Amino acid sequence: MSRRDPRLDPSLDSKLRTLRGLLAPLDGALVAFSGGVDSTLLLSVANDVLGGRVLAVTVSSVLLPEREVRSAVEIAVSLGATLKVVELDPLSDESFAANDRERCYHCKKRLIEVLSPLLEEQEYESILEGGNLDDIGDERPGRRALREAGVLSPLEEAGLTKEDVRALSSHFGLITANKPSAACLASRFPYGMRLTEQALRRVAAAEEAVRQAGFEQVRVRCHGSVARLEVGPAEIELALRERRTLSRGLKEAGFTYVALDLDGYRTGSLNEESRG
């Protein structure tokens, strides 16, 4: 196990050393890399521990805004990591496009199908993903698919929470330390509402309009012709002041009606109805 870093809180340092210890035995790895705070920390540590025997793989699809793909490339370059961008068409899978409660399971299965040949090509041992300890609380069928395929989640296994990930990212000077949480665009649609390229691009355009208006944490939940806008709780008053600008931007993106969710952004808000 690596030597203790006196600059870190002992508990956080212990988790970091555990993370390094989990990675050290691997004979090379692929990192599923979105450019978010979790996968960036994982890539940074893995690249350091494994001496560069790491390939970051970013999936480009209609589920990820183009700005996020560009950002992932820039971040990988800044880390000195090798990156490969691969294309995926998840909507060609009817089981995914139908958008039932197993949507994330079907999507992750397709992702693994894309990554597995790369793993063999590189002659690496494992696929790593950036789930952390907090991710086990909400409804996440995709994590079941990862477990079935033997994909490793070192951050979770090391006991790192999202707060821990941000603290370590700040410690290492990673530019993603304060980056808002992100999720694929399919998470903006209630289960049972069919996913189409047009609808996904409409949501992407709507969220970009909100970001251009100066908001950081943004979700546009699609309820047919209605856009339910979630922003960070601290930004709700700003949203009320800028309601005309926001309404115009979301209508230009293709929505007929715009509603501001007064509870603000939170993960899994589309699961609330099913939980009663």
Number of C-alpha atoms within 10 A of each C-alpha: 12 13 8 12 13 8 8 14 10 12 9 17 19 19 18 25 17 20 24 22 16 19 23 17 11 15 13 24 25 25 26 23 27 27 24 22 22 26 24 27 24 26 26 21 18 28 23 18 20 17 11 15 18 26 25 25 23 24 21 18 17 21 20 20 19 13 9 16 19 13 14 24 21 13 22 23 12 12 16 12 20 15 20 14 14 12 11 16 14 19 19 9 12 12 15 22 20 17 21 16 16 16 20 22 20 21 23 20 17 17 17 18 12 16 20 14 11 17 17 11 9 14 12 17 14 20 25 25 23 22 21 22 18 13 14 11 7 10 12 16 16 16 19 15 21 20 11 9 15 13 19 20 20 23 28 19 15 19 17 23 18 18 12 20 23 20 17 19 21 15 12 13 10 19 14 19 21 13 15 12 14 16 13 14 21 25 20 21 20 20 17 12 14 16 20 14 13 11 18 21 18 20 25 21 19 28 26 20 20 23 15 12 14 12 17 15 21 22 27 29 24 23 14 13 12 17 25 17 24 24 25 18 16 11 17 19 13 13 23 13 10 13 15 10 14 24 23 15 21 25 17 14 18 18 21 13 15 20 15 18 16 14 12 18 20 14 13 12 15 16 14 9 8 6 6 5
